[in-house]
C-alpha cells in the first residue's frame, strides 16, 4: 500500500520524531533478549594486581548468584574511555596515576549517563564529588565481600527492570555486549559488516541476509543490498536516500523503495511518530 504524496517527492520527507542516542573490529553476532540480563562490567585500576583481584571477586560472586556476565579490565582511565563497547557497571579506582578516576568519570558521563559507576578508593575524600557524577556506590578499600555482593545484586536488579535488546559479539576468546539502540546502521563490505554508531565503527564477519532476518522485528530495515538501518534514527528520506540523525545519508535501492516506505511508516505508527 503506497503512502499518499510520499513517492513523488524530490526533497527529503522529514519525520516527526527524533531520538538522541549514543554509540560505539572481527566478531560473530548474536541478538539476545533474556529474562536475566547479562551484566557487562568494566574494572579500572592502575594497579594490575588489584584490578585482577577485583575482577576475580566480581566473577566469583556473580557465578554464585548465577548471573551471566562479561568483565573487562582496564589499567588507566584513558584506556577505559577509549573502549568501543558500552558497560552496565563500572568499578573505577579514584587514586590512579595520570588521569584519576574522578576526572575519568566526569568525561565518561559526557557520553554515557546510563552506566552505573562504582568508585573504589582507600580514601573518603571524594565521596561528595561522587554525587556530582551520579555514582551508584562508593566502596572503601579493602572492599568487603558482603558489600560488593550487595552492590552487584542491586545492579542486576536495576538492569533487569530496564530490559533492552542487545547483541553479544565474540572475537579472540573475548565477548562484548552492545545495545541495539546504540547502532545507527550496518554496512556490508564483502563478507565483512561495519556497525556504525555514535562512538565509531565496529567490524565483524557476517552475512547480511542472516542479519536482516534476525533484526527485522527489532526496528531495522534493509534499504539497499549493502545497508541495514535502524529506523529509530531516520530523520528524513526521498527516493534516493534516507537521512539519519547523525548526518549519514544512506542509499535506497530502487527496488526496495516501496518496501522501505511501508516499513518506516509502520515503525512510526508503532512508536507514536505519526500525527
Backbone as CSV, one residue per row, in Angstrom:
resi,resn,N_x,N_y,N_z,CA_x,CA_y,CA_z,C_x,C_y,C_z
1,UNK,0.844,-1.194,0.000,0.000,0.000,0.000,0.878,1.241,0.000
2,UNK,0.674,2.143,-0.973,1.501,3.330,-1.095,1.023,4.416,-0.164
3,UNK,1.984,5.173,0.363,1.642,6.310,1.212,1.395,7.507,0.309
4,UNK,0.228,8.109,0.389,-0.148,9.214,-0.476,0.830,10.364,-0.336
5,UNK,1.258,10.893,-1.507,2.097,12.077,-1.507,3.547,11.845,-1.151
6,UNK,3.914,10.593,-0.920,5.286,10.330,-0.497,6.184,10.001,-1.677
7,UNK,5.728,9.153,-2.582,6.586,8.585,-3.608,7.046,9.584,-4.659
8,UNK,6.340,10.696,-4.848,6.702,11.632,-5.896,7.534,12.803,-5.404
9,UNK,7.877,12.824,-4.149,8.637,13.947,-3.599,10.095,13.886,-4.021
10,UNK,10.672,15.043,-4.354,12.079,15.141,-4.692,12.911,15.504,-3.472
11,UNK,12.317,16.262,-2.557,13.024,16.667,-1.348,12.804,15.624,-0.260
12,UNK,13.715,15.560,0.710,13.552,14.580,1.792,12.258,14.789,2.567
13,UNK,11.638,13.667,2.946,10.481,13.712,3.834,11.002,13.781,5.252
14,UNK,10.666,14.817,6.003,11.164,14.946,7.367,10.184,14.306,8.331
15,UNK,10.701,13.433,9.157,9.882,12.616,10.034,9.685,13.312,11.365
16,UNK,8.485,13.217,11.929,8.160,13.973,13.131,8.521,13.236,14.414
17,UNK,9.629,12.641,14.415,10.141,12.117,15.667,11.653,12.176,15.595
18,UNK,12.254,12.292,16.742,13.719,12.384,16.777,14.193,11.904,18.141
19,UNK,15.128,11.008,18.141,15.650,10.474,19.395,17.158,10.542,19.375
20,UNK,17.730,11.119,20.396,19.180,11.157,20.513,19.658,9.911,21.232
21,UNK,20.776,9.370,20.818,21.325,8.203,21.493,22.838,8.228,21.361
22,UNK,23.500,7.158,21.751,24.933,7.086,21.725,25.395,5.827,21.015
23,UNK,26.694,5.752,20.739,27.316,4.508,20.274,28.814,4.450,20.375
24,UNK,29.012,3.229,19.516,30.210,2.528,19.516,30.853,2.539,18.218
25,UNK,35.919,-5.186,15.884,36.603,-4.792,14.907,36.540,-6.069,14.300
26,UNK,36.779,-8.281,14.415,36.004,-9.145,13.550,35.268,-10.085,14.489
27,UNK,33.971,-10.116,14.484,33.170,-10.748,15.515,32.034,-11.584,14.932
28,UNK,31.484,-12.480,15.737,30.227,-13.158,15.433,29.156,-12.487,16.247
29,UNK,27.984,-12.308,15.649,26.928,-11.504,16.270,25.763,-12.385,16.683
30,UNK,25.263,-12.172,17.902,24.121,-12.926,18.404,23.110,-11.976,19.025
31,UNK,21.930,-11.759,18.385,20.918,-10.952,19.054,20.341,-11.751,20.213
32,UNK,20.217,-11.125,21.375,19.760,-11.832,22.567,18.767,-10.981,23.337
33,UNK,17.753,-11.614,23.883,16.893,-10.952,24.853,16.642,-11.974,25.943
34,UNK,17.049,-11.687,27.154,16.984,-12.646,28.231,16.162,-12.103,29.387
35,UNK,15.560,-13.026,30.146,14.856,-12.616,31.351,15.876,-12.104,32.361
36,UNK,16.974,-12.859,32.539,18.069,-12.392,33.376,19.099,-11.754,32.476
37,UNK,19.261,-10.456,32.566,20.190,-9.753,31.710,21.635,-10.153,32.004
38,UNK,22.445,-10.131,30.972,23.869,-10.341,31.158,24.504,-9.014,31.551
39,UNK,25.242,-9.016,32.641,25.907,-7.810,33.094,27.218,-7.609,32.336
40,UNK,27.387,-6.436,31.772,28.625,-6.067,31.118,29.379,-5.135,32.070
41,UNK,30.542,-5.571,32.537,31.236,-4.879,33.626,32.649,-4.485,33.223
42,UNK,33.054,-3.284,33.637,34.433,-2.826,33.465,35.046,-2.611,34.843
43,UNK,36.285,-3.027,35.005,37.045,-2.777,36.230,38.270,-1.977,35.833
44,UNK,38.430,-0.793,36.403,39.536,0.097,36.022,40.373,0.456,37.245
45,UNK,41.634,0.060,37.227,42.562,0.334,38.328,43.971,0.264,37.756
46,UNK,44.797,1.253,38.057,46.152,1.252,37.500,47.074,0.262,38.191
47,UNK,46.636,-0.291,39.324,47.378,-1.370,39.977,46.883,-2.695,39.405
48,UNK,47.694,-3.339,38.575,47.271,-4.530,37.845,46.783,-5.632,38.779
49,UNK,47.509,-5.866,39.872,47.135,-6.937,40.800,45.765,-6.645,41.418
50,UNK,45.550,-5.394,41.843,44.260,-5.039,42.445,43.134,-5.121,41.424
51,UNK,43.414,-4.734,40.186,42.415,-4.804,39.132,41.999,-6.259,38.883
52,UNK,42.977,-7.142,38.782,42.701,-8.565,38.566,41.955,-9.174,39.747
53,UNK,42.353,-8.762,40.971,41.713,-9.279,42.173,40.235,-8.881,42.229
54,UNK,39.960,-7.612,41.934,38.576,-7.142,41.957,37.741,-7.858,40.887
55,UNK,38.293,-7.985,39.694,37.588,-8.684,38.618,37.301,-10.130,39.013
56,UNK,38.264,-10.771,39.659,38.078,-12.152,40.100,36.985,-12.275,41.147
57,UNK,36.958,-11.339,42.099,35.907,-11.349,43.125,34.527,-11.181,42.511
58,UNK,34.418,-10.239,41.587,33.136,-9.969,40.931,32.655,-11.211,40.180
59,UNK,33.552,-11.831,39.437,33.206,-13.029,38.670,32.726,-14.142,39.587
60,UNK,33.435,-14.370,40.694,33.071,-15.441,41.618,31.700,-15.195,42.254
61,UNK,31.437,-13.950,42.639,30.150,-13.618,43.269,29.003,-13.786,42.280
62,UNK,29.180,-13.311,41.056,28.119,-13.414,40.054,27.871,-14.865,39.646
63,UNK,28.932,-15.676,39.608,28.750,-17.102,39.327,27.934,-17.759,40.435
64,UNK,28.222,-17.374,41.666,27.466,-17.895,42.812,26.000,-17.474,42.730
65,UNK,25.760,-16.251,42.241,24.403,-15.735,42.109,23.733,-16.185,40.809
66,UNK,24.498,-16.935,39.984,24.008,-17.433,38.697,23.564,-16.291,37.780
67,UNK,24.366,-15.228,37.774,24.113,-14.081,36.907,25.196,-14.053,35.827
68,UNK,24.819,-14.186,34.549,25.825,-14.165,33.479,26.486,-12.799,33.381
69,UNK,27.763,-12.788,33.015,28.479,-11.510,32.955,29.614,-11.555,31.952
70,UNK,30.013,-10.362,31.529,31.237,-10.144,30.754,32.038,-9.116,31.534
71,UNK,33.294,-9.412,31.826,34.126,-8.492,32.610,35.369,-8.128,31.820
72,UNK,35.614,-6.831,31.680,36.833,-6.343,31.027,37.656,-5.530,32.013
73,UNK,38.971,-5.662,31.938,39.876,-4.953,32.837,40.616,-3.842,32.087
74,UNK,40.730,-2.699,32.745,41.444,-1.554,32.185,42.433,-1.043,33.235
75,UNK,43.600,-0.591,32.778,44.647,-0.180,33.706,44.921,1.327,33.677
76,UNK,44.019,2.071,33.057,44.088,3.535,33.085,42.728,4.092,32.687
77,UNK,42.487,5.333,33.111,41.231,5.966,32.746,41.117,6.176,31.258
78,UNK,42.210,6.530,30.596,42.188,6.744,29.150,41.824,5.471,28.400
79,UNK,42.371,4.346,28.863,42.065,3.054,28.232,40.569,2.753,28.322
80,UNK,39.964,3.057,29.460,38.530,2.855,29.630,37.734,3.765,28.700
81,UNK,38.109,5.022,28.625,37.391,5.980,27.783,37.505,5.638,26.306
82,UNK,38.593,4.977,25.923,38.792,4.612,24.519,38.118,3.304,24.142
83,UNK,37.529,2.604,25.107,36.861,1.324,24.821,35.683,1.540,23.885
84,UNK,35.475,0.609,22.960,34.428,0.771,21.953,33.052,0.331,22.434
85,UNK,33.006,-0.509,23.459,31.715,-1.043,23.883,31.110,-0.262,25.040
86,UNK,29.829,-0.571,25.320,29.123,0.028,26.451,29.197,-0.913,27.648
87,UNK,29.082,-0.353,28.856,29.109,-1.163,30.073,27.907,-0.831,30.945
88,UNK,27.372,-1.855,31.593,26.277,-1.648,32.535,26.816,-1.122,33.862
89,UNK,27.964,-1.637,34.259,28.516,-1.355,35.581,30.025,-1.152,35.471
90,UNK,30.514,-0.065,36.077,31.939,0.246,36.012,32.495,0.432,37.423
91,UNK,33.507,-0.363,37.762,34.213,-0.216,39.032,35.471,0.610,38.750
92,UNK,35.539,1.785,39.345,36.566,2.748,38.984,37.375,3.194,40.195
93,UNK,38.679,2.884,40.179,39.574,3.356,41.240,39.766,4.868,41.074
94,UNK,39.775,5.592,42.167,39.909,7.045,42.084,41.366,7.478,42.038
95,UNK,42.197,6.924,42.911,43.588,7.374,43.032,44.484,6.643,42.035
96,UNK,44.377,7.054,40.760,45.207,6.469,39.710,46.218,7.503,39.221
97,UNK,47.346,7.028,38.757,48.349,7.928,38.179,47.823,8.513,36.868
98,UNK,48.292,9.715,36.538,47.820,10.357,35.322,46.414,10.881,35.537
99,UNK,45.503,10.481,34.684,44.102,10.893,34.797,43.421,10.080,35.891
100,UNK,43.015,10.725,36.992,42.438,9.964,38.099,41.008,9.510,37.790
101,UNK,40.469,8.702,38.684,39.154,8.122,38.460,38.027,9.132,38.405
102,UNK,38.111,10.194,39.204,37.052,11.193,39.220,36.996,11.945,37.898
103,UNK,38.162,12.343,37.378,38.216,13.030,36.087,37.733,12.099,34.975
104,UNK,38.121,10.839,35.065,37.669,9.851,34.081,36.151,9.744,34.088
105,UNK,35.572,9.713,35.287,34.117,9.601,35.423,33.410,10.817,34.831
106,UNK,33.970,12.005,35.059,33.369,13.235,34.535,33.338,13.221,33.012
107,UNK,34.429,12.784,32.392,34.479,12.707,30.928,33.542,11.610,30.428
108,UNK,33.540,10.491,31.134,32.695,9.359,30.745,31.217,9.746,30.765
109,UNK,30.826,10.532,31.758,29.426,10.931,31.889,28.961,11.821,30.733
110,UNK,29.880,12.440,30.035,29.505,13.279,28.902,28.966,12.454,27.746
111,UNK,29.314,11.168,27.699,28.848,10.326,26.598,27.955,9.185,27.057
112,UNK,27.916,8.889,28.338,27.119,7.748,28.819,26.570,8.022,30.208
113,UNK,25.280,8.347,30.263,24.644,8.612,31.556,23.958,7.381,32.138
114,UNK,23.804,6.328,31.335,23.034,5.186,31.829,23.893,4.121,32.494
115,UNK,25.220,4.205,32.398,26.079,3.228,33.073,26.125,3.512,34.570
116,UNK,26.198,2.452,35.365,26.290,2.590,36.813,27.770,2.653,37.215
117,UNK,28.146,3.717,37.900,29.527,3.915,38.332,29.701,3.542,39.797
118,UNK,30.683,2.716,40.084,31.020,2.350,41.463,32.464,2.779,41.700
119,UNK,32.655,3.751,42.568,34.007,4.200,42.889,34.616,3.289,43.950
120,UNK,35.900,3.011,43.784,36.646,2.199,44.742,37.861,3.009,45.162
121,UNK,37.999,3.260,46.464,39.097,4.112,46.919,39.499,3.769,48.349
122,UNK,40.729,4.106,48.681,41.212,3.928,50.053,40.932,5.184,50.876
123,UNK,40.327,6.185,50.247,40.054,7.459,50.916,38.581,7.845,50.789
124,UNK,38.057,8.502,51.857,36.687,9.008,51.828,36.617,10.417,51.221
125,UNK,37.741,10.949,50.842,37.854,12.347,50.432,36.943,12.719,49.262
126,UNK,36.640,11.755,48.393,35.923,12.086,47.157,34.443,11.701,47.187
127,UNK,33.935,11.388,48.364,32.542,10.932,48.464,31.565,11.958,47.913
128,UNK,31.722,13.228,48.298,30.793,14.264,47.836,30.903,14.485,46.330
129,UNK,32.123,14.439,45.792,32.301,14.597,44.347,31.646,13.457,43.578
130,UNK,31.569,12.307,44.206,30.962,11.150,43.542,29.498,11.409,43.209
131,UNK,28.816,12.198,44.040,27.415,12.511,43.771,27.256,13.340,42.505
132,UNK,28.264,14.147,42.184,28.185,15.016,41.001,28.131,14.217,39.701
133,UNK,28.668,13.007,39.715,28.633,12.165,38.512,27.657,10.998,38.703
134,UNK,26.774,11.158,39.682,25.710,10.173,39.960,26.269,8.770,40.154
135,UNK,27.209,8.657,41.086,27.788,7.351,41.395,26.727,6.417,41.962
136,UNK,26.788,5.160,41.578,25.862,4.142,42.064,26.243,3.705,43.472
137,UNK,27.559,3.700,43.754,28.055,3.280,45.064,29.500,3.755,45.229
138,UNK,29.899,3.915,46.480,31.275,4.297,46.818,31.790,3.243,47.788
139,UNK,32.797,2.483,47.364,33.339,1.410,48.201,34.740,1.763,48.675
140,UNK,35.000,1.486,49.937,36.324,1.739,50.506,37.184,0.478,50.443
141,UNK,38.452,0.676,50.100,39.398,-0.443,50.107,39.882,-0.693,51.526
142,UNK,40.145,-1.936,51.893,39.871,-3.145,51.106,38.361,-3.403,51.033
143,UNK,37.890,-3.800,49.871,36.456,-3.952,49.643,35.930,-5.183,50.365
144,UNK,34.889,-4.956,51.150,34.237,-6.050,51.884,33.403,-6.889,50.909
145,UNK,33.566,-8.216,50.969,32.866,-9.107,50.035,31.348,-8.981,50.141
146,UNK,30.837,-8.828,51.354,29.384,-8.722,51.544,28.845,-7.443,50.898
147,UNK,29.598,-6.340,51.050,29.175,-5.082,50.429,29.244,-5.167,48.914
148,UNK,30.276,-5.822,48.409,30.414,-5.994,46.962,29.256,-6.827,46.403
149,UNK,28.902,-7.879,47.120,27.792,-8.725,46.678,26.488,-7.936,46.662
150,UNK,26.293,-7.092,47.645,25.081,-6.271,47.706,25.013,-5.303,46.526
151,UNK,26.157,-4.703,46.179,26.207,-3.795,45.034,25.849,-4.530,43.751
152,UNK,26.404,-5.716,43.564,26.147,-6.498,42.362,24.688,-6.943,42.286
153,UNK,24.107,-7.306,43.432,22.704,-7.708,43.466,21.802,-6.536,43.076
154,UNK,22.084,-5.365,43.613,21.285,-4.175,43.287,21.432,-3.781,41.823
155,UNK,22.656,-3.873,41.304,22.893,-3.522,39.907,22.160,-4.474,38.967
156,UNK,22.196,-5.769,39.277,21.498,-6.752,38.450,19.995,-6.508,38.479
157,UNK,19.478,-6.164,39.653,18.049,-5.877,39.782,17.653,-4.659,38.981
158,UNK,18.466,-3.631,39.025,18.179,-2.411,38.276,18.205,-2.674,36.777
159,UNK,19.162,-3.455,36.343,19.272,-3.766,34.922,18.097,-4.608,34.439
160,UNK,17.680,-5.567,35.266,16.574,-6.440,34.892,15.274,-5.658,34.741
161,UNK,15.138,-4.579,35.502,13.918,-3.765,35.438,13.931,-2.790,34.267
162,UNK,15.050,-2.716,33.562,15.127,-1.823,32.399,15.674,-2.605,31.207
163,UNK,14.998,-3.708,30.907,15.447,-4.626,29.863,15.515,-3.945,28.495
164,UNK,16.661,-4.127,27.819,16.816,-3.627,26.459,17.414,-4.746,25.603
165,UNK,17.083,-4.738,24.309,17.674,-5.715,23.404,19.151,-5.422,23.226
166,UNK,19.936,-6.480,23.174,21.362,-6.301,22.980,21.938,-7.442,22.172
167,UNK,23.158,-7.281,21.740,23.856,-8.319,20.998,25.141,-8.673,21.737
168,UNK,25.525,-9.931,21.597,26.796,-10.396,22.151,27.702,-10.711,20.976
169,UNK,28.878,-10.125,20.957,29.827,-10.381,19.881,31.061,-11.039,20.460
170,UNK,31.709,-11.870,19.654,32.870,-12.629,20.141,34.046,-12.497,19.187
171,UNK,35.224,-12.372,19.765,36.457,-12.364,18.977,37.626,-12.741,19.871
172,UNK,38.456,-13.616,19.356,39.674,-13.997,20.072,39.398,-14.334,21.534
173,UNK,38.385,-15.154,21.729,38.017,-15.660,23.058,37.430,-14.602,23.976
174,UNK,37.189,-13.397,23.467,36.549,-12.345,24.248,35.117,-12.153,23.772
175,UNK,34.259,-11.780,24.709,32.882,-11.469,24.366,32.581,-10.036,24.774
176,UNK,31.811,-9.354,23.936,31.424,-7.981,24.221,29.929,-7.812,23.986
177,UNK,29.367,-6.833,24.649,27.925,-6.609,24.600,27.641,-5.200,24.102
178,UNK,26.706,-5.094,23.145,26.280,-3.801,22.634,24.763,-3.771,22.550
179,UNK,24.172,-2.630,22.891,22.724,-2.479,22.790,22.336,-2.117,21.364
180,UNK,21.222,-2.707,20.884,20.755,-2.411,19.529,20.427,-0.935,19.371
181,UNK,19.965,-0.311,20.445,19.635,1.119,20.394,20.854,1.979,20.061
182,UNK,22.062,1.449,20.278,23.274,2.215,20.046,23.764,2.132,18.604
183,UNK,23.084,1.360,17.767,23.538,1.139,16.392,22.740,2.000,15.419
184,UNK,23.448,2.780,14.581,22.791,3.583,13.552,22.453,2.724,12.335
185,UNK,23.474,2.027,11.820,23.237,1.184,10.641,24.395,0.209,10.440
186,UNK,24.129,-0.825,9.642,25.135,-1.798,9.238,25.470,-1.562,7.768
187,UNK,26.734,-1.624,7.436,27.175,-1.523,6.043,27.986,-2.762,5.702
188,UNK,27.592,-3.459,4.629,28.266,-4.688,4.247,29.363,-4.403,3.236
189,UNK,30.533,-5.006,3.447,31.666,-4.907,2.523,32.197,-6.311,2.302
190,UNK,31.644,-6.966,1.270,32.001,-8.363,1.036,31.483,-9.220,2.176
191,UNK,32.375,-9.946,2.822,31.980,-10.795,3.949,31.993,-10.051,5.273
192,UNK,32.432,-8.806,5.257,32.521,-8.036,6.487,31.340,-7.081,6.635
193,UNK,30.963,-6.841,7.882,29.904,-5.884,8.193,30.482,-4.807,9.091
194,UNK,30.242,-3.544,8.733,30.634,-2.422,9.576,29.417,-1.955,10.359
195,UNK,29.541,-1.923,11.680,28.477,-1.407,12.534,28.801,0.052,12.834
196,UNK,27.898,0.946,12.472,28.119,2.378,12.685,27.298,2.860,13.868
197,UNK,27.977,3.508,14.836,27.301,4.061,15.994,27.954,5.353,16.425
198,UNK,27.446,5.967,17.475,27.931,7.274,17.914,29.395,7.255,18.332
199,UNK,29.901,6.095,18.768,31.275,6.009,19.247,32.242,5.464,18.212
200,UNK,31.755,5.216,16.995,32.667,4.752,15.965,32.120,3.609,15.139
201,UNK,33.033,2.918,14.460,32.683,1.824,13.552,33.250,0.519,14.098
202,UNK,32.431,-0.525,14.010,32.782,-1.831,14.561,32.650,-2.857,13.432
203,UNK,33.696,-3.626,13.148,33.704,-4.541,12.002,33.763,-6.000,12.443
204,UNK,32.989,-6.838,11.779,32.989,-8.275,12.072,32.539,-9.015,10.824
205,UNK,32.644,-10.332,10.809,32.207,-11.140,9.680,30.735,-11.507,9.840
206,UNK,29.959,-11.300,8.786,28.523,-11.603,8.862,27.925,-11.642,7.458
207,UNK,26.814,-12.355,7.294,26.039,-12.361,6.058,24.826,-11.469,6.257
208,UNK,24.601,-10.533,5.342,23.541,-9.561,5.550,22.154,-10.209,5.548
209,UNK,21.975,-11.284,4.789,20.670,-11.951,4.772,20.308,-12.493,6.145
210,UNK,21.277,-13.134,6.781,21.067,-13.665,8.126,20.830,-12.541,9.125
211,UNK,21.618,-11.475,8.997,21.493,-10.321,9.881,20.124,-9.663,9.729
212,UNK,19.670,-9.550,8.494,18.360,-8.936,8.226,17.239,-9.720,8.889
213,UNK,17.282,-11.043,8.793,16.248,-11.870,9.412,16.235,-11.724,10.927
214,UNK,17.399,-11.628,11.531,17.487,-11.531,12.986,16.969,-10.199,13.521
215,UNK,17.186,-9.130,12.742,16.882,-7.793,13.251,15.629,-7.158,12.650
216,UNK,14.957,-7.843,11.758,13.775,-7.259,11.111,12.721,-6.830,12.117
217,UNK,12.502,-7.624,13.133,11.486,-7.302,14.146,12.027,-6.384,15.238
218,UNK,13.250,-5.910,15.077,13.873,-5.045,16.080,13.990,-3.604,15.596
219,UNK,13.278,-3.247,14.529,13.297,-1.871,14.046,14.370,-1.580,13.012
220,UNK,14.950,-2.621,12.412,15.952,-2.438,11.372,15.350,-2.746,9.997
221,UNK,15.782,-2.019,8.979,15.246,-2.175,7.628,16.398,-2.226,6.627
222,UNK,16.310,-3.181,5.684,17.325,-3.293,4.633,16.861,-2.453,3.433
223,UNK,17.417,-1.260,3.331,17.004,-0.335,2.275,17.861,-0.467,1.020
224,UNK,18.921,-1.251,1.092,19.855,-1.433,-0.016,20.556,-2.763,0.217
225,UNK,21.087,-3.369,-0.839,21.742,-4.670,-0.667,22.918,-4.613,0.312
226,UNK,23.468,-3.405,0.494,24.640,-3.269,1.358,24.361,-2.551,2.675
227,UNK,23.101,-2.155,2.915,22.813,-1.359,4.111,21.589,-1.882,4.863
228,UNK,21.727,-1.920,6.177,20.635,-2.266,7.081,20.590,-1.169,8.134
229,UNK,19.511,-0.381,8.143,19.480,0.798,9.001,18.548,0.624,10.191
230,UNK,18.849,1.350,11.262,17.981,1.405,12.434,16.976,2.530,12.202
231,UNK,15.710,2.180,12.017,14.686,3.173,11.694,14.507,4.211,12.795
232,UNK,14.950,3.900,13.980,14.869,4.844,15.091,15.583,6.146,14.770
233,UNK,16.638,6.070,13.960,17.464,7.242,13.681,17.151,7.910,12.344
234,UNK,16.099,7.465,11.654,15.753,8.052,10.367,15.088,9.412,10.569
235,UNK,15.696,10.469,10.020,15.154,11.827,10.129,14.395,12.246,8.880
236,UNK,14.691,11.655,7.752,14.022,12.026,6.515,14.464,11.124,5.377
237,UNK,13.735,11.166,4.257,14.111,10.331,3.117,13.478,10.850,1.833
238,UNK,14.055,10.439,0.695,13.449,10.644,-0.608,13.638,9.350,-1.387
239,UNK,13.467,9.386,-2.692,13.574,8.147,-3.466,14.997,7.591,-3.516
240,UNK,15.953,8.451,-3.329,17.354,8.026,-3.473,18.049,7.660,-2.166
241,UNK,17.628,8.278,-1.055,18.392,8.078,0.176,17.556,8.341,1.419
242,UNK,18.056,7.813,2.536,17.461,8.093,3.840,18.511,8.861,4.649
243,UNK,18.065,9.892,5.341,18.969,10.727,6.119,18.812,10.363,7.595
244,UNK,19.918,10.011,8.235,19.884,9.614,9.640,20.210,10.799,10.537
245,UNK,19.868,10.690,11.815,20.047,11.794,12.757,21.509,12.134,13.010
246,UNK,22.428,11.225,12.662,23.856,11.515,12.811,24.437,12.179,11.570
247,UNK,23.577,12.479,10.572,24.017,13.132,9.352,24.348,12.189,8.214
248,UNK,24.383,10.878,8.482,24.701,9.906,7.427,23.574,9.873,6.390
249,UNK,23.942,9.737,5.127,22.986,9.651,4.028,23.159,8.267,3.401
250,UNK,22.145,7.422,3.560,22.214,6.020,3.141,21.380,5.807,1.881
251,UNK,21.974,5.160,0.889,21.279,4.922,-0.377,20.072,4.002,-0.196
252,UNK,19.014,4.279,-0.947,17.843,3.401,-1.016,17.815,2.802,-2.414
253,UNK,17.865,1.513,-2.511,17.820,0.843,-3.811,16.441,1.045,-4.435
254,UNK,16.410,1.242,-5.758,15.150,1.480,-6.463,14.135,0.368,-6.200
255,UNK,14.607,-0.868,-6.193,13.706,-1.998,-5.998,13.257,-2.194,-4.561
256,UNK,13.845,-1.457,-3.636,13.487,-1.594,-2.222,12.733,-0.382,-1.689
257,UNK,12.479,0.609,-2.522,11.869,1.849,-2.042,10.455,1.641,-1.502
258,UNK,9.636,0.887,-2.230,8.254,0.665,-1.792,8.212,-0.030,-0.427
259,UNK,9.049,-1.065,-0.276,9.089,-1.799,0.993,9.618,-0.902,2.109
260,UNK,10.606,-0.082,1.796,11.146,0.845,2.790,10.058,1.787,3.294
261,UNK,9.262,2.347,2.365,8.182,3.256,2.762,7.191,2.566,3.696
262,UNK,6.833,1.328,3.356,5.892,0.588,4.213,6.479,0.366,5.600
263,UNK,7.744,-0.031,5.639,8.357,-0.351,6.929,8.542,0.885,7.807
264,UNK,8.960,1.994,7.202,9.196,3.171,8.027,7.883,3.773,8.517
265,UNK,6.836,3.728,7.692,5.535,4.236,8.137,4.949,3.358,9.234
266,UNK,5.165,2.037,9.112,4.691,1.130,10.153,5.456,1.358,11.448
267,UNK,6.766,1.601,11.328,7.578,1.883,12.517,7.101,3.139,13.206
268,UNK,6.838,4.178,12.431,6.361,5.431,13.001,5.011,5.240,13.691
269,UNK,4.164,4.473,13.070,2.839,4.203,13.650,2.975,3.458,14.973
270,UNK,3.877,2.483,15.018,4.062,1.687,16.237,4.731,2.453,17.364
271,UNK,5.481,3.506,16.997,6.245,4.251,18.009,5.758,5.684,18.189
272,UNK,4.542,5.942,17.819,3.946,7.248,18.083,4.477,8.361,17.219
273,UNK,5.019,8.035,16.027,5.604,9.046,15.175,4.653,9.668,14.175
274,UNK,3.471,9.100,14.013,2.512,9.657,13.055,1.551,10.596,13.750
275,UNK,1.326,11.760,13.160,0.433,12.766,13.746,-0.841,12.809,12.922
